[in-house]
Amino acid sequence: MAVGGQRRRPVVALYERIADAIHDGTYPPGSTLPSEPKLAAELGVSRPALREALLLLQEDGLLSVRRGVGRTVNDSPPRRGFEQLQPLDALLSPVRVRALLRSREEPTDFTAQHLLAPAGSELRFWESVLVGADLAVALSHEWAAPEDVLERSHPAFAEALAAEPAASMLTVLLDASRSVALTAHSHISATLLGRRRGEQLERPADTPAVLITQVVRVEGAPVLAAKHMLPTGAPALAVLQSG
């Protein structure tokens, strides 16, 4: 979905409400939505705004229009993707997280830039492979901000990390953030795996891949930075574009 401008943000919020209702089963696959007047009344919105949101949902493959029936939920609506902050292992499910490395390291150029980590500080670093059906589908590198930053910004996250659970770092962060507001920014680009990452993912070095960089913040303070590598053959990752 491509939308832009301040004027259309209420439509985006309405789109999200209806999409959430579809994905949580309020409107299951194959069901018919209430009529426009009834749905507008239920949601407390204007019919023009509702109509625009419904058209966008139709464009994105969540709804279809059936003559004489109305708007129905598609049998296989697209899974929610990077429009919500979710761990990669949840988005690519079913996969399992296989830990390759759990260590501490000094800042690199990447972490110094994205975590604002000063020289000489120590960052917790997790390297993991996501495995589905005995095939490696993604490689994740995740760093947490220095301990003193976490203690000020998100002490529950610092405490949860210390236990080093068998999960992605973002999963740990989300589980520790039930009452903490998080914001995130991701960047997606195309690349090649290279030799080392190819070995870890059991693919040739020249395998095309998608590189996702991700930064998560608490009240503006970066607490997690990550790089995710998805090679050719990885499960599809749904992406919603909004503005």
C-alpha positions as CSV (number, residue, x, y, z in Angstrom):
1,M,0.0,0.0,0.0
2,A,1.5,3.4,-1.0
3,V,-0.1,6.4,0.7
4,G,1.3,9.8,1.4
5,G,0.7,13.1,3.1
6,Q,-0.8,14.3,6.3
7,R,-4.3,14.3,4.9
8,R,-4.4,10.5,4.4
9,R,-3.1,9.4,7.8
10,P,-6.5,8.8,9.3
11,V,-7.2,6.5,6.4
12,V,-4.0,4.6,7.2
13,A,-5.1,4.2,10.8
14,L,-8.5,2.9,9.6
15,Y,-6.7,0.6,7.2
16,E,-4.7,-0.8,10.2
17,R,-7.8,-1.3,12.3
18,I,-9.6,-3.3,9.7
19,A,-6.4,-5.3,8.7
20,D,-5.9,-6.1,12.4
21,A,-9.5,-7.4,12.6
22,I,-8.9,-9.6,9.6
23,H,-5.6,-11.0,10.9
24,D,-7.0,-11.6,14.5
25,G,-10.0,-13.5,13.1
26,T,-12.7,-11.0,13.8
27,Y,-13.3,-11.1,10.0
28,P,-12.1,-14.6,9.1
29,P,-11.2,-15.7,5.5
30,G,-14.2,-16.1,3.3
31,S,-16.4,-13.9,5.6
32,T,-18.4,-10.9,4.3
33,L,-17.8,-7.5,5.9
34,P,-20.8,-5.5,7.1
35,S,-22.3,-3.0,4.7
36,E,-20.5,0.3,4.4
37,P,-23.1,2.2,6.5
38,K,-23.1,-0.4,9.2
39,L,-19.3,-0.8,9.3
40,A,-18.8,3.0,9.4
41,A,-21.2,3.2,12.3
42,E,-19.4,0.4,14.1
43,L,-16.0,2.0,13.6
44,G,-17.2,5.5,14.3
45,V,-15.8,6.9,11.0
46,S,-17.0,8.7,7.9
47,R,-18.1,6.7,4.9
48,P,-15.7,8.5,2.5
49,A,-12.7,7.6,4.8
50,L,-14.0,4.0,5.2
51,R,-14.5,3.6,1.4
52,E,-10.9,4.8,0.8
53,A,-9.5,2.4,3.4
54,L,-11.5,-0.5,1.9
55,L,-10.2,0.2,-1.6
56,L,-6.6,0.1,-0.2
57,L,-7.3,-3.2,1.5
58,Q,-8.7,-4.5,-1.8
59,E,-5.6,-3.3,-3.6
60,D,-3.4,-5.1,-1.1
61,G,-5.1,-8.4,-1.5
62,L,-7.0,-8.6,1.8
63,L,-10.5,-8.0,0.4
64,S,-12.4,-8.9,-2.8
65,V,-15.7,-7.5,-4.1
66,R,-18.3,-10.0,-5.1
67,R,-21.3,-8.9,-7.1
68,G,-24.5,-9.2,-5.1
69,V,-22.5,-10.2,-1.9
70,G,-20.3,-7.3,-1.0
71,R,-16.7,-7.1,0.3
72,T,-15.4,-10.5,1.4
73,V,-12.1,-11.4,3.1
74,N,-9.8,-13.3,0.8
75,D,-9.1,-17.0,1.6
76,S,-5.4,-16.3,2.0
77,P,-4.9,-12.6,3.0
78,P,-1.2,-11.5,2.9
79,R,0.6,-11.9,6.3
80,R,1.4,-8.7,8.1
81,G,5.0,-7.8,7.6
82,F,7.4,-4.9,8.3
83,E,4.6,-2.4,8.9
84,Q,4.7,-3.8,12.4
85,L,7.6,-4.3,14.7
86,Q,7.9,-8.0,14.9
87,P,10.9,-10.4,15.2
88,L,12.1,-11.9,11.9
89,D,11.6,-15.4,13.3
90,A,7.9,-14.6,13.8
91,L,7.5,-13.1,10.3
92,L,9.2,-16.1,8.6
93,S,7.5,-18.7,10.9
94,P,7.7,-21.6,11.2
95,V,11.5,-21.3,11.9
96,R,13.7,-21.9,14.9
97,V,16.5,-19.7,16.1
98,R,19.9,-21.4,16.2
99,A,22.4,-19.4,18.2
100,L,25.9,-19.2,16.6
101,L,27.5,-16.7,18.9
102,R,26.6,-14.8,22.1
103,S,29.4,-12.4,23.1
104,R,30.4,-8.8,23.9
105,E,32.4,-6.6,21.5
106,E,33.6,-3.1,21.0
107,P,31.6,-0.8,18.7
108,T,32.0,-1.2,14.9
109,D,31.3,1.6,12.4
110,F,27.7,0.2,12.1
111,T,27.0,0.1,15.9
112,A,28.7,3.4,16.6
113,Q,26.5,5.0,14.0
114,H,23.2,3.4,14.9
115,L,23.5,2.8,18.6
116,L,25.6,6.0,19.2
117,A,28.0,3.8,21.1
118,P,31.2,5.6,22.2
119,A,34.7,4.1,21.6
120,G,35.7,1.8,24.4
121,S,32.2,0.8,25.3
122,E,31.0,-2.8,25.3
123,L,28.0,-4.1,23.4
124,R,26.2,-7.4,23.7
125,F,26.3,-9.2,20.3
126,W,24.2,-12.1,19.1
127,E,24.6,-14.0,15.9
128,S,21.9,-16.4,14.9
129,V,20.7,-18.5,12.0
130,L,17.0,-19.0,11.4
131,V,16.3,-22.5,10.3
132,G,13.0,-23.7,8.7
133,A,12.4,-27.3,7.5
134,D,16.1,-28.1,8.0
135,L,17.1,-25.2,5.7
136,A,18.8,-22.0,6.9
137,V,16.6,-19.1,5.7
138,A,18.2,-16.1,7.4
139,L,21.2,-14.9,9.3
140,S,20.8,-12.3,12.0
141,H,23.4,-10.1,13.7
142,E,21.9,-8.1,16.7
143,W,23.6,-5.7,19.1
144,A,22.2,-4.2,22.3
145,A,23.2,-0.7,23.4
146,P,25.8,-0.4,26.2
147,E,24.6,-1.6,29.6
148,D,24.6,1.9,31.1
149,V,22.3,3.1,28.3
150,L,19.9,0.1,28.8
151,E,19.9,0.6,32.6
152,R,18.6,4.2,32.0
153,S,16.4,3.6,29.0
154,H,15.1,0.0,29.4
155,P,16.3,-1.9,32.5
156,A,13.9,-4.8,31.9
157,F,15.5,-5.4,28.5
158,A,19.0,-5.4,30.1
159,E,17.8,-7.9,32.7
160,A,16.2,-10.2,30.1
161,L,19.3,-10.2,27.9
162,A,21.4,-11.4,30.8
163,A,19.6,-14.7,30.8
164,E,20.6,-15.3,27.1
165,P,17.4,-17.1,26.2
166,A,17.1,-19.2,23.0
167,A,15.4,-16.5,21.0
168,S,16.3,-13.5,18.8
169,M,17.3,-10.3,20.6
170,L,14.3,-8.5,19.2
171,T,12.0,-11.2,20.6
172,V,13.6,-10.6,24.1
173,L,13.1,-6.9,23.7
174,L,9.5,-7.2,22.7
175,D,8.8,-9.6,25.6
176,A,10.4,-7.1,28.0
177,S,8.4,-4.2,26.6
178,R,4.8,-4.9,27.5
179,S,4.4,-1.3,28.9
180,V,7.2,0.4,27.0
181,A,6.6,2.2,23.7
182,L,9.1,1.2,21.0
183,T,9.8,2.8,17.7
184,A,11.8,1.4,14.9
185,H,13.3,2.1,11.5
186,S,14.4,-0.4,8.9
187,H,16.3,-0.2,5.6
188,I,16.1,-2.8,2.9
189,S,18.7,-3.3,0.2
190,A,20.0,-6.0,-2.3
191,T,23.4,-7.6,-2.0
192,L,25.3,-10.9,-2.3
193,L,26.0,-13.2,0.6
194,G,29.8,-13.3,0.4
195,R,32.0,-16.1,1.5
196,R,31.5,-16.2,5.3
197,R,27.8,-15.6,5.3
198,G,27.4,-18.0,2.4
199,E,29.1,-20.7,4.6
200,Q,26.8,-20.0,7.5
201,L,23.7,-20.2,5.3
202,E,25.0,-23.1,3.3
203,R,24.8,-21.2,0.0
204,P,27.3,-20.1,-2.6
205,A,29.1,-16.8,-2.0
206,D,27.5,-15.2,-5.0
207,T,23.9,-16.0,-3.9
208,P,21.7,-12.8,-4.2
209,A,20.2,-11.7,-0.9
210,V,18.1,-9.1,0.8
211,L,19.9,-7.1,3.6
212,I,17.7,-5.6,6.3
213,T,19.2,-3.1,8.8
214,Q,17.0,-2.3,11.8
215,V,17.2,0.1,14.7
216,V,14.8,0.1,17.7
217,R,14.4,3.0,20.1
218,V,12.9,3.8,23.4
219,E,11.9,7.5,23.7
220,G,14.4,8.3,21.0
221,A,17.3,6.4,22.6
222,P,18.5,3.5,20.4
223,V,18.6,0.2,22.3
224,L,19.0,-2.4,19.6
225,A,20.5,-2.5,16.1
226,A,20.5,-5.4,13.7
227,K,21.4,-6.7,10.3
228,H,19.4,-9.5,8.8
229,M,20.4,-11.4,5.7
230,L,17.8,-13.3,3.7
231,P,19.2,-15.3,0.7
232,T,17.3,-16.4,-2.4
233,G,14.9,-19.1,-1.4
234,A,14.0,-17.6,2.0
235,P,10.2,-17.3,2.7
236,A,8.5,-14.2,1.4
237,L,8.5,-11.2,3.7
238,A,5.4,-9.0,3.4
239,V,6.1,-5.2,3.4
240,L,3.6,-2.4,3.7
241,Q,4.7,1.0,2.6
242,S,2.9,4.0,4.2
243,G,3.6,7.6,4.8
